[in-house]
Amino acid sequence: MLIFVLAACTVGQEGTIYVEGYENEDSVLNLSIGTPNYSDYTVVHVKNDVTESMPLEESMISDYDRMKFYQIGTYEITITAYDCECTININIVRNNFSDITLNGSMVTYDGKAHSLSFNKSLPSGTVVTYDIGNSFTDVGTYVVTATLVNDSYVTYKTTGTLIIKKAEYDMSGISFSDSTVTYDGKYKSIEIEGSLPTGVSVSYSIEGYTSARVINAGTYIVTATFTNTNKNYEDVESMTATLTIEKGTIDVSELLFPDTKTLYDGTPKRIKIVGDVPDGVDVSYDVISVETGEHLDYRTITDVGTYYFFAYLDVDTTNYNTINPLFAVLTIYSE
């Protein structure tokens, strides 16, 4: 509030004036630079024990004195009311920035620059500097201190924190699907489908194997491991898929193993497979005499009789399905 001393009125007017609450002529009023709120102050006129008052008005201070409110320093001003004058010493000081803060913010990395903002507009003429700048793109936590400088204000600092979180890669276009194939003696593998985002690469592995390419029949859990080289993105979780290599089936449909009847002549008789035995198939024979039930050597059958011939087609059952044996009847007869 303005502090005014008691003062005598001019000629033709009796009494004194003062500003309510301030009657000490040694007082100095500290005012923030700029136009004061005149209505906060009341001018009191005392005459013959009669008191009247009115709000202080701008017009009660001369244009010259009003200019002093806009300059830092200590001044004497004159106020005129009720045909009276009084003087006051005022000390004009800088304003304080009131309730101004640098808002904190949390955003997700998007490749664009981000900055902090103030919670409200700054007074005209305010110059702001930032200790570490106020434009950030990469992921991180940035504690920014802003210094506000204005000729009409006390220098002020406020601090805010900007957090830029890691983004997540869009992997919606990437699939890693199970695959079932048949053994054919060649290496098999499975890979992701789709185009990886820039900065992401992939490698494959099968637990217990040195390579993600396998040849033998079986079921394999393949892991796709993604490597991220961009610090602004979250790591991509691995994917798994099942590779199933089913056993193959060797085609022996072209092989013939016909029943045979032959005349006894004292020489060994047998039934042989007709056709080319596929690679990977081993043939063995077993012969049973129908009359005696004995197992005989297929290479030494000479006597008249009926014999059951079995041709066993042996394969590597690691990678191939078993083949049912072939069956034929050998009959040796006499005239």
Backbone torsions as a table, in degrees:
resi	resn	phi	psi	omega
1	MET	NA	147.0	175.7
2	LEU	-65.6	145.0	-179.9
3	ILE	-116.6	115.9	-178.7
4	PHE	-117.2	146.2	178.2
5	VAL	-92.5	156.3	173.7
6	LEU	-59.0	143.1	-179.7
7	ALA	-146.4	147.1	177.6
8	ALA	-75.1	153.9	179.0
9	CYS	-82.9	166.1	179.0
10	THR	-74.3	172.6	-177.8
11	VAL	-58.6	137.0	179.1
12	GLY	92.5	-3.6	179.5
13	GLN	-134.2	133.0	-179.4
14	GLU	-100.9	160.2	175.0
15	GLY	104.0	-171.2	179.7
16	THR	-136.0	162.6	173.6
17	ILE	-127.3	154.5	173.1
18	TYR	-159.1	168.9	175.6
19	VAL	-96.5	129.8	-173.3
20	GLU	-53.6	125.9	177.2
21	GLY	93.5	-8.6	-177.5
22	TYR	-132.5	108.7	-176.0
23	GLU	-132.4	9.5	-178.0
24	ASN	-96.9	115.2	-175.6
25	GLU	-69.4	-13.2	178.2
26	ASP	-89.3	-3.9	-176.6
27	SER	-72.3	148.1	174.4
28	VAL	-124.5	128.6	-177.8
29	LEU	-94.3	125.8	174.7
30	ASN	-88.8	120.9	180.0
31	LEU	-123.7	141.6	173.4
32	SER	-71.6	143.3	-177.8
33	ILE	-58.5	141.5	-179.6
34	GLY	116.5	-179.6	-177.6
35	THR	-70.1	122.6	177.6
36	PRO	-74.4	165.3	175.8
37	ASN	-88.4	93.2	-172.2
38	TYR	-58.8	-34.5	-174.6
39	SER	-68.5	-7.8	176.8
40	ASP	-73.9	-11.9	-172.6
41	TYR	-117.6	143.1	-178.7
42	THR	-118.2	128.5	176.7
43	VAL	-92.9	127.4	-177.1
44	VAL	-110.3	130.8	177.7
45	HIS	-113.2	126.1	179.8
46	VAL	-115.9	125.5	-179.2
47	LYS	-146.8	119.2	177.7
48	ASN	51.3	47.3	179.8
49	ASP	63.1	13.7	174.8
50	VAL	-105.9	127.5	-177.4
51	THR	-112.9	132.6	173.0
52	GLU	-135.9	158.6	-176.1
53	SER	-147.3	162.7	176.4
54	MET	-155.7	153.9	177.8
55	PRO	-64.7	145.7	174.6
56	LEU	-64.5	137.2	178.6
57	GLU	-120.3	152.7	-178.8
58	GLU	-58.2	-35.1	-177.0
59	SER	-67.0	-15.1	179.5
60	MET	-76.2	-8.7	179.6
61	ILE	-117.6	136.1	-176.9
62	SER	-67.0	157.6	177.7
63	ASP	-57.2	-39.8	-178.2
64	TYR	-62.0	-46.4	-178.8
65	ASP	-69.5	-33.5	-179.6
66	ARG	-64.8	-28.6	177.9
67	MET	-63.9	-22.5	-178.6
68	LYS	-69.5	-20.2	178.4
69	PHE	-69.1	-10.3	-175.4
70	TYR	-110.7	17.8	179.6
71	GLN	-133.8	129.6	177.7
72	ILE	-64.9	131.0	178.3
73	GLY	147.0	-178.2	-179.6
74	THR	-110.5	131.6	-174.4
75	TYR	-139.9	164.0	172.0
76	GLU	-109.8	130.3	177.6
77	ILE	-124.8	159.3	180.0
78	THR	-115.6	139.0	176.3
79	ILE	-119.9	139.4	-178.2
80	THR	-123.3	126.6	177.5
81	ALA	-159.2	147.8	-179.4
82	TYR	54.4	33.8	-177.3
83	ASP	59.5	25.8	176.6
84	CYS	-121.2	160.0	176.6
85	GLU	-128.7	147.3	169.3
86	CYS	-145.3	159.8	-178.4
87	THR	-119.9	158.1	179.3
88	ILE	-148.1	147.0	172.1
89	ASN	-95.0	126.3	179.2
90	ILE	-119.2	145.2	176.5
91	ASN	-116.8	110.5	-177.7
92	ILE	-88.0	121.5	-178.3
93	VAL	-121.3	167.3	-180.0
94	ARG	-72.3	150.7	174.1
95	ASN	-71.1	163.4	169.8
96	ASN	-105.1	137.9	172.2
97	PHE	-65.3	125.0	-172.8
98	SER	-109.2	123.9	172.9
99	ASP	56.2	35.2	176.7
100	ILE	-100.3	126.0	179.2
101	THR	-132.7	155.3	174.5
102	LEU	-93.8	110.7	-174.3
103	ASN	-64.2	134.1	171.8
104	GLY	-73.4	159.2	-177.9
105	SER	-153.3	146.2	174.2
106	MET	-129.5	123.2	-178.5
107	VAL	-133.0	167.2	176.3
108	THR	-103.3	138.2	-178.7
109	TYR	-52.8	130.4	177.0
110	ASP	-138.2	12.4	179.4
111	GLY	82.3	-1.9	-179.4
112	LYS	-105.5	159.0	178.1
113	ALA	-77.7	140.6	178.5
114	HIS	-127.1	151.0	-178.8
115	SER	-145.5	167.6	177.6
116	LEU	-94.6	153.7	178.9
117	SER	-126.3	161.1	178.3
118	PHE	-84.2	156.0	-177.1
119	ASN	-73.4	-15.0	176.8
120	LYS	-157.2	170.6	-177.5
121	SER	-66.1	145.0	178.8
122	LEU	-89.9	150.9	177.2
123	PRO	-57.7	147.6	179.5
124	SER	-57.3	138.4	178.3
125	GLY	89.7	0.7	-178.7
126	THR	-78.2	130.7	176.8
127	VAL	-106.4	128.8	-177.3
128	VAL	-113.2	132.3	171.5
129	THR	-123.4	149.9	-178.2
130	TYR	-119.7	137.1	-175.0
131	ASP	-66.5	-35.4	179.7
132	ILE	-122.2	18.9	-176.7
133	GLY	85.3	177.2	-178.5
134	ASN	-145.8	43.9	175.6
135	SER	-148.4	112.9	-172.8
136	PHE	-135.7	140.5	-178.0
137	THR	-116.0	-44.5	-174.2
138	ASP	-76.9	158.9	177.6
139	VAL	-60.6	138.5	178.3
140	GLY	162.9	175.7	174.9
141	THR	-112.6	120.7	-174.2
142	TYR	-118.1	114.7	177.3
143	VAL	-96.1	109.2	-171.6
144	VAL	-107.8	128.7	173.7
145	THR	-108.9	123.7	179.2
146	ALA	-103.6	133.8	176.2
147	THR	-109.2	122.9	-177.8
148	LEU	-103.2	124.3	-179.9
149	VAL	-123.8	128.4	178.8
150	ASN	-150.8	133.3	-177.1
151	ASP	-55.8	-25.0	-176.7
152	SER	-97.6	2.7	-174.5
153	TYR	-132.6	153.7	172.2
154	VAL	-70.7	132.8	179.4
155	THR	-54.3	137.0	-169.4
156	TYR	-136.8	144.0	176.8
157	LYS	-123.5	141.8	175.2
158	THR	-142.0	147.5	-174.1
159	THR	-122.9	137.9	175.9
160	GLY	-137.2	160.6	-177.5
161	THR	-119.4	128.2	174.7
162	LEU	-108.4	123.8	177.2
163	ILE	-113.4	122.2	174.4
164	ILE	-107.6	112.7	-177.3
165	LYS	-85.2	159.1	176.6
166	LYS	-68.1	143.6	175.6
167	ALA	-89.1	164.4	175.7
168	GLU	-107.0	135.0	176.6
169	TYR	-65.0	145.7	174.3
170	ASP	-84.1	103.0	-179.0
171	MET	-104.9	16.3	-176.3
172	SER	-64.3	-23.1	-179.8
173	GLY	-90.9	5.5	-178.5
174	ILE	-106.3	130.5	175.7
175	SER	-128.8	152.1	178.7
176	PHE	-139.4	96.5	-167.2
177	SER	-103.6	152.4	173.7
178	ASP	-61.8	153.1	-179.7
179	SER	-141.6	138.0	176.2
180	THR	-123.7	124.7	-179.1
181	VAL	-133.1	170.7	179.2
182	THR	-108.3	139.4	179.7
183	TYR	-57.7	131.4	176.2
184	ASP	-140.5	15.2	178.8
185	GLY	83.5	3.8	179.4
186	LYS	-112.3	155.3	179.5
187	TYR	-68.7	143.1	179.7
188	LYS	-125.0	151.9	177.7
189	SER	-158.4	168.0	172.4
190	ILE	-131.1	149.3	-178.1
191	GLU	-134.8	162.1	177.9
192	ILE	-67.1	157.8	173.4
193	GLU	-116.0	139.4	-178.4
194	GLY	112.6	165.1	-178.6
195	SER	-95.3	125.7	179.9
196	LEU	-71.7	146.7	174.2
197	PRO	-61.4	153.9	175.6
198	THR	-59.3	132.0	-179.6
199	GLY	98.7	-5.1	-179.3
200	VAL	-117.2	132.0	173.9
201	SER	-125.0	166.5	-175.2
202	VAL	-134.3	145.5	172.3
203	SER	-134.7	159.7	-173.7
204	TYR	-123.6	150.6	178.7
205	SER	-153.8	155.3	172.3
206	ILE	-127.6	124.1	-176.5
207	GLU	-59.0	131.1	179.3
208	GLY	89.4	-4.2	-179.4
209	TYR	-122.2	149.4	179.7
210	THR	-82.7	-11.5	-178.3
211	SER	-139.4	156.3	175.9
212	ALA	-93.2	9.6	174.7
213	ARG	-108.7	123.6	-176.4
214	VAL	-128.5	159.7	-173.7
215	ILE	-119.1	-35.3	-173.1
216	ASN	-80.2	154.7	176.8
217	ALA	-62.0	144.1	-179.2
218	GLY	156.8	-178.0	178.2
219	THR	-116.5	127.9	-173.3
220	TYR	-128.8	133.5	174.3
221	ILE	-93.8	113.4	-177.5
222	VAL	-100.0	132.1	179.1
223	THR	-109.3	128.2	173.6
224	ALA	-99.5	115.4	-178.5
225	THR	-106.4	127.3	-176.3
226	PHE	-102.0	136.4	177.6
227	THR	-109.7	127.4	-178.1
228	ASN	-108.4	124.4	-179.3
229	THR	-104.4	2.6	-178.7
230	ASN	-106.0	115.1	-176.2
231	LYS	-65.6	-13.9	-177.0
232	ASN	-87.7	0.8	-178.9
233	TYR	-122.5	149.1	173.8
234	GLU	-67.0	149.4	174.3
235	ASP	-64.4	149.4	-178.1
236	VAL	-92.1	131.0	179.0
237	GLU	-66.7	146.4	178.3
238	SER	-66.3	157.5	174.8
239	MET	-120.8	151.8	175.7
240	THR	-126.9	151.4	175.5
241	ALA	-148.6	158.7	-177.1
242	THR	-104.6	125.6	173.9
243	LEU	-103.1	120.3	178.8
244	THR	-114.5	120.0	174.2
245	ILE	-105.9	107.9	-179.4
246	GLU	-80.6	152.9	178.4
247	LYS	-63.5	144.5	177.6
248	GLY	-84.2	165.3	176.1
249	THR	-122.6	122.3	179.6
250	ILE	-83.4	129.7	-177.4
251	ASP	-80.6	114.5	177.3
252	VAL	-117.0	19.7	-176.4
253	SER	-65.8	-19.4	-179.4
254	GLU	-86.1	-8.0	179.9
255	LEU	-79.9	139.3	178.0
256	LEU	-114.4	142.4	177.3
257	PHE	-142.0	78.6	-167.9
258	PRO	-82.4	148.4	169.3
259	ASP	-60.3	145.9	-175.6
260	THR	-136.7	135.1	171.6
261	LYS	-117.9	134.1	-176.4
262	THR	-145.5	149.9	-179.5
263	LEU	-79.7	137.1	178.2
264	TYR	-63.2	131.1	174.9
265	ASP	-140.6	8.6	177.1
266	GLY	86.6	-5.1	179.0
267	THR	-99.3	155.1	-180.0
268	PRO	-61.1	140.5	178.9
269	LYS	-121.7	150.6	179.6
270	ARG	-158.6	168.1	172.9
271	ILE	-113.8	130.4	178.9
272	LYS	-113.3	151.1	173.6
273	ILE	-67.6	134.9	177.1
274	VAL	-103.7	123.6	-179.8
275	GLY	122.0	169.7	-178.7
276	ASP	-84.4	119.3	177.4
277	VAL	-72.8	125.7	-177.6
278	PRO	-60.5	152.3	174.5
279	ASP	-57.7	143.8	178.4
280	GLY	89.2	-0.1	179.3
281	VAL	-112.7	125.3	174.4
282	ASP	-105.7	135.0	-176.5
283	VAL	-106.5	135.1	172.1
284	SER	-136.6	155.4	-173.9
285	TYR	-123.8	153.0	172.7
286	ASP	-140.1	141.0	-177.9
287	VAL	-128.5	135.6	177.5
288	ILE	-124.3	128.8	175.6
289	SER	-75.6	125.9	-179.9
290	VAL	-65.6	-37.1	-176.2
291	GLU	-71.2	-40.8	-173.3
292	THR	-108.4	-19.4	-177.0
293	GLY	78.1	7.8	-179.1
294	GLU	-79.7	149.5	170.3
295	HIS	-87.9	127.8	-174.3
296	LEU	-121.0	161.6	173.9
297	ASP	-76.4	121.5	-174.1
298	TYR	-63.9	-13.2	-176.9
299	ARG	-92.1	-2.9	-173.9
300	THR	-126.4	26.4	-178.8
301	ILE	-83.2	114.9	-179.1
302	THR	-129.0	-28.3	-171.7
303	ASP	-76.9	153.2	174.6
304	VAL	-61.2	136.4	179.1
305	GLY	159.2	-175.7	178.8
306	THR	-115.5	135.1	-174.3
307	TYR	-133.9	135.9	174.3
308	TYR	-92.4	121.5	177.8
309	PHE	-102.9	133.6	175.0
310	PHE	-120.5	126.9	174.6
311	ALA	-107.2	113.9	-179.8
312	TYR	-93.2	125.5	-179.8
313	LEU	-103.7	99.4	-175.0
314	ASP	-90.0	133.4	178.2
315	VAL	-132.4	168.0	174.9
316	ASP	-73.9	104.1	-175.7
317	THR	-74.6	-3.1	172.8
318	THR	-63.6	-39.5	-173.7
319	ASN	-121.0	-7.4	-178.3
320	TYR	-128.2	149.3	172.1
321	ASN	-71.5	148.0	178.1
322	THR	-64.9	153.7	179.9
323	ILE	-111.3	129.6	177.7
324	ASN	-62.5	139.9	180.0
325	PRO	-65.0	155.0	175.6
326	LEU	-90.2	148.9	-177.1
327	PHE	-130.4	137.8	175.8
328	ALA	-150.2	161.4	-179.7
329	VAL	-114.8	127.0	175.7
330	LEU	-103.9	126.2	177.3
331	THR	-119.3	122.0	175.4
332	ILE	-108.1	121.1	-175.8
333	TYR	-124.0	164.7	178.2
334	SER	-117.8	158.3	-179.9
335	GLU	-73.9	NA	NA
